[in-house]
Amino acid sequence: GFLGPDLTNVAGRALAHLGVEATEEQRRLAFADRFEGTLTTGSERMPAFELSREERVALGAFFVELDRRGVGQASAGKDEAPREILARLLDRQLGTGVEGLSDLEARGRSIVEERGCIDCHLPNARSAFRAPDLTTLLEAAGEERLAEVLRDGIPAKGMPRFGLGMEEARAVTAFLGWLAEHREPLRRGFEAAERGGEGSLAGLPWFEYE
């Protein structure tokens, strides 16, 4: 996965302690209990889905069956991951006469890259998650609202809670402001990367079986 661990064998990894003698029904129920907290209240980067026990058991049935199919092998062709493209484009921009980042903007860049914001917020309108364009976030939300979202997230829309403090939020805001100023070359760079790969980044599957 781009954001989280491979789910193809999550049941096998999480329920290995049950042993081979456990029935499929026992595994489904154990899965529902094992991931109750994650699937109802979320975790660091996982939004809260507030799933009922019935829904968690249904997920358990799916993942237990998926695990029975063997070991999955992730494949994403030859396309670069969005975060790799962003890092390359930023380094190119900063190395070709574009005004360099201030200390605050550089810190914001580090936070944005560490948190993987670009994995959802592509700098175009074609995000696979319907997430807002990274280069327009500051204009769309405003500094005050952006700070709230970076602290509390928007679980209902799949935005996880990062718990960033005010200083970290200021750094991210400063970097997003820099991105807004250099929006067009970044967008063109992403479009060129999409055309040069095997397909659109926005349409790239999470994984494919080989």
N, C-alpha and C positions, 0 to 999 in steps of 0.2 A: 504494500500500500504506500501511497505518497504521504499520507498524514498519520496513519496508524499501522499496527502490525497486520500481517497477512491473516485473513480470517478463514482460509480454506481448511486449516487443521486446528482451529482454536479449541474445538471440543476435545480433540485428542490430547492436546497439551494441558488443558484445564482439568480434565477428568481422568488423567492417567492414574490417579490414586485409587480409583474405583476397581481397577483390575479387569481382566477379560471376562470374569464371570458375571459382571453387571449386565442387566438387560438393557435394551434400547430405551424402554420406558423409564428405567431408573436414571439413565444418562440424561434424558430430556429434563426430568424433574431436577436433577442435580445441577444442570446447566442453569436453569431458571433461578435456583437458589444461589449458585456461585456468583452470578453476575447481577444479582438483584440491585446492589448499590449503584453499579456502573450504569445500568439500563434505566434506572429511575431518577437518580440524582446527578449522574454524569461524573466526570473526573476532570483532570487538568485541561485536556484538549477535547474531551468528549462531551457534547451537550447533553442536557437532561432530557430524556424522551418520555419519562413518566409512564412507562409501559406497565400494564396490568400483569398479574401472574400468568393469566391465560396467554397473553401475547409473548411473555418470556418463555413459556413452555413451547409455544409454536416456533420461536426462534431456536430453542434448543433442539427441536425435531429437525429443523432445517440444517443446523450446523453439525449435528450428530450424523445425519445422512451424508452431508458433504464430506465429513471426515472419513467416512467409509470408502470413498472413491479413491483414496490414495493420497500421496503427497503432492500438493499443488506446486507448480513452478511459475512464478510471476514472470511476465514478459511484457515489455513496453516498447518493443521494436528498437529503432535507433534514435528516437526523438529525445531531445534533452528535456530534463525536468524543468518546470517553470522557474524554480529557484536558481537553477544553473544558468538559465538564459538571462534572468534579471541580474545576477552577479556579473556575468560577462558584459552585458550592456552598460551597467553602471561603471565598471572598470574602464570600458572603452570611452564613455562620456567624460569621465574624470581625467582620462589620460590624453584627451585631444583638445585641450584649450577651454573646456567648460569649467566654470568657476567651481573650485573644490568645495567639499563639505566642511562646514564649521564643526567644532568639537561636538556640539549638541546634535547636529544633523548626523554626524558619523555614529554617535551613540544610538540615535534612532534607527539608522540603517542596521546596526548590529541586532537590535531588538526585533526589527521586522524580519530579518533573515533567520534569526534564531527561532522565532515563533512560527515561521513558515507561512506568513500572511499571503505571499504570492501564490501559494498552492491553491487558494480559493479565489483571491482577488486579482485575477488577471487584468493587465492594463488594456482592456478592450471590453466590448459588450457581450462577449461570447463565453463567459465563465460557465463551466459545467455545473456550478452550484448556484447560478443566478446571483452571485455575490457582486457588490458594487465594484466598479473600476478602482484599482488601487490609486491611480493618479487623480481621482476626483473625490476621494473619501473626505478630505478636509473641507472642500467646498460644499459637499452635500450635507455633511453632518454638523460642521462647525466645531470649534475647539472644545467647548464645554460638553457637548453631547458625545464627542469622540472620546473624551477622557472617561465619561461614564461607561461607554461601551467597552473600552479597554480594561476597565476595572471589573465590571459586572457581566459583560457579554450580553447576548440576546438569545437565550436558550431556545425560544420558540422558533427562531429563524436559523438555528444551527450554528450561531456564533458562540464559541466557548468563552468561559470566564477566565481571563488571563490574570486578573488581580493586580494589574500594574498600578504603581503609586503615581502621584502627581508629577514627580520629576521624570519618571520613565515615560509617562503620557506626553509630557512637554517635548521630550526628545523625539518620540514617534511623530508627534504633530509637526515638529520642525522638519523632519525628513520627508513627511508627506507633502509639506509645502514645497520642498525642493523638487520632488517628483512632479508636482503640478506644473512648476515652471518649465520643466523639461519633458513634458508629456508627449509631444509629437514625435521626437526621435525615439523615445522608448516604445511607443506604439508601433512605429514603423519597424523597429528592430524585432518586436514580437511577431509582427506579420511576416517579416522575412524568414524568421525561424520556423514559423508554421509552414510556409511554402516550401522551405528547404528540407523539411522532415518528411516522414512517411504519411502524415495526416495532420489534422488540426489538433492542437494541444487541448482545446476545449472538448473535443470528441474522443480523447484518448481513454480507453477503458481502464478500469482500476487494475484488472489483471486478465490474462488470457491463459487458457489451458494449452499445454503443448503435449 
